[in-house]
Amino acid sequence: MIAWFAVLLRDDRIGSQAGARIFHHPYLSDAEWQRNMDRLRKAELLNPDRHWAVTRAGLLLPRSTRKAERQAETVLRSEPDNIDAWGVVLQATQARDPKEAARAAAAIRRLDPLGSRR
């Protein structure tokens, strides 16, 4: 149990630092940006939670909406009710694929019917 906790703690530290670095420094060099994205992948070590995969998808949005959408879709294949992944799909597609954006918006309303009224 202690070993599992240590792995999860390590994953959280690595992922949090990498995500914050990308988020708070939007003008990182391509190499530095990629290094931090790789660190986010490493944060998934032995962790079935898809949090870091969705985080990567969201951080891809400013650089490539198509890559962000693909990353979110990989999460949705294993977790079709992941509202955060649907949110990334919505953001990634709303300007270029209205049909897919509408599908994402419908999924979000289905998963959070009260939230969609706000």
C-alpha positions in Angstrom: 0.0 0.0 0.0 2.8 2.4 0.8 4.5 1.6 -2.5 1.3 2.3 -4.4 0.9 5.6 -2.6 4.5 6.6 -3.4 3.9 5.9 -7.1 0.7 7.9 -7.1 2.4 10.8 -5.3 5.3 10.7 -7.7 2.9 10.7 -10.7 1.0 13.7 -9.2 4.2 15.7 -8.6 5.5 15.1 -12.1 2.2 15.8 -13.8 1.4 18.9 -11.8 4.8 20.4 -12.4 4.7 19.6 -16.1 1.1 20.8 -16.6 1.8 24.0 -14.7 4.9 24.7 -16.7 3.1 24.4 -20.0 0.0 26.3 -18.8 1.9 29.2 -17.2 4.5 29.5 -19.9 2.7 29.5 -23.2 5.7 30.5 -25.2 8.0 27.6 -24.3 10.2 26.4 -27.1 8.9 23.4 -29.0 11.6 21.2 -27.4 10.7 22.3 -23.8 7.0 22.0 -24.5 7.5 18.5 -25.8 9.6 17.5 -22.8 6.8 18.6 -20.5 4.2 16.8 -22.5 6.4 13.7 -22.2 6.5 14.2 -18.5 2.7 14.3 -18.4 2.7 10.9 -20.1 5.1 9.6 -17.5 2.7 10.8 -14.8 0.4 8.0 -15.9 2.7 5.3 -14.5 0.6 2.5 -13.0 -2.3 4.9 -12.7 -5.6 3.9 -14.4 -7.0 7.4 -13.9 -7.2 9.2 -17.2 -6.7 12.7 -15.6 -3.3 13.3 -17.2 -4.4 12.1 -20.6 -7.2 14.6 -20.5 -4.8 17.3 -19.2 -2.6 16.6 -22.2 -5.6 17.0 -24.5 -6.5 20.3 -23.0 -2.9 21.6 -23.2 -2.8 20.7 -26.9 -5.7 23.0 -27.7 -3.6 26.2 -28.3 -1.1 24.3 -30.5 -3.3 21.9 -32.5 -7.1 21.5 -32.1 -6.9 18.3 -34.2 -4.3 16.7 -31.9 -6.3 17.8 -28.9 -9.4 16.2 -30.3 -7.5 13.0 -31.1 -6.1 12.8 -27.6 -9.5 13.4 -26.0 -11.0 10.8 -28.3 -8.5 8.2 -27.0 -9.8 8.9 -23.5 -13.4 8.6 -24.7 -12.8 5.2 -26.2 -12.1 3.8 -22.8 -14.3 6.3 -20.8 -17.2 7.4 -22.9 -18.7 9.3 -19.9 -15.6 11.5 -19.3 -17.1 14.9 -19.3 -13.7 16.7 -19.3 -12.7 14.8 -22.4 -16.0 15.8 -24.0 -15.2 19.4 -23.1 -11.9 19.2 -24.9 -13.7 17.8 -28.0 -16.2 20.6 -27.8 -13.5 23.3 -27.7 -11.4 21.6 -30.3 -14.2 21.3 -32.8 -16.5 24.3 -32.3 -14.8 26.4 -35.0 -14.1 23.8 -37.6 -16.6 20.9 -37.2 -20.1 22.1 -36.0 -21.5 18.6 -36.2 -18.9 17.1 -33.9 -19.1 20.1 -31.6 -22.9 19.6 -31.4 -22.3 15.9 -30.5 -19.9 16.9 -27.8 -22.3 19.5 -26.4 -25.1 16.9 -26.4 -22.8 14.5 -24.5 -22.0 17.2 -21.9 -25.7 17.9 -21.4 -26.4 14.2 -21.0 -23.7 13.8 -18.4 -24.5 17.1 -16.5 -28.0 18.1 -17.3 -28.2 20.7 -14.5 -24.8 22.2 -15.3 -25.8 22.9 -18.9 -28.6 25.2 -17.7 -26.1 27.6 -16.0 
